[in-house]
Amino acid sequence: MTAFFRPSEYHLPNNLSEAAQLLSNFGKKAKLIAGGTDLLVTKPPEVECLVDVANLNLNYIRKDDDGIKIGAATTVDVIESSEILSSGPYVVLSEAAGVMATPAVRNMATIGGNICNASPAADLSLALMVLDSTAKVAGQGESRILPISDIFEDVNKTTLKEDELLVEIHIPLITRTTGASFIKLRHHQTSVDIAIVNVAARLTCSKDHCEDVRIALGAVAKKPVYAKKAEKFLIGKRLDAELIQKSAETAAGESKPINDVRASAGYRKKMVPILVKRALEDCVRRCGTWQK
């Protein structure tokens, strides 16, 4: 991190084509800016050009017969308070937004920024992953659609090309009996703390049996990951306390945490099954109370 961050150029494109062209022209020397809550903290010294997305009309949440669409520049506080995301399994995204940073940061930070910062501990990414969300990405060529999980390549690194920007997130409609939950463990459990471990889960249930499941883990690998073995363990089986416990332990085995200033790898490993168990239990309860 550098104390001085003074890019020499600032651009405010009026459409996606202009934005993509600017990103292509400047390459690694350009950065998109919306809320700036990550960029203005990290202050990457190589950045010479800021490309502001304010005029691209990417701040919205809409629901139609195809699902829920969220513009990449939608702020976290809007997601937290959205009526569209206030019930059913979609509440997992609202819950994740509500425990992210401070109210002041949530008023500025955007969902696109949280995703594209590609932090292994990002909150919104996990919630979107368990909802099987996709991302629309635009560049100088044709736009493309990616599963949210395919955006992440490594710590703070995405698979997006230099001229591409995240435009929209799409959450498919869920019509079956489904519950979802987000849980975050922090060092002091204050809003300013980044997650030591965070977990999101979604269960689709029928007559106490698991029809479908997603379990996403954060802060325990180089990028947010699905606990695929733990998911497979649950599919088609009758949900009970013993099954959920074994699934949670399986998820811990899939985690690959590291030591850092927030926690040791060993502590994170021990916390994974506890959080996964709680998240799955929440999902089961919510399956019993939510109907489309």
Secondary structure by P-SEA (a helix, b strand, c coil): cccbbbbccccccccaaaaaaaaaaaccccccccccccccccccccccbbbbcccccccccccccccbbbcccccaaaaaacccccccccaaaaaaaaacccccccccccaaaaaaaccccccaaaaaaaabbbbbbbcccbbbbbcccccccccccccccccccccbbbbcccccccccbbbbbcccccccccccbbbbbcccccccccccbbbbbcccccccccaaaaaaacccccccaaaaaaaaaaaaaaccccccccccaaaaaaaaaaaaaaaaaaaaaaaacccc
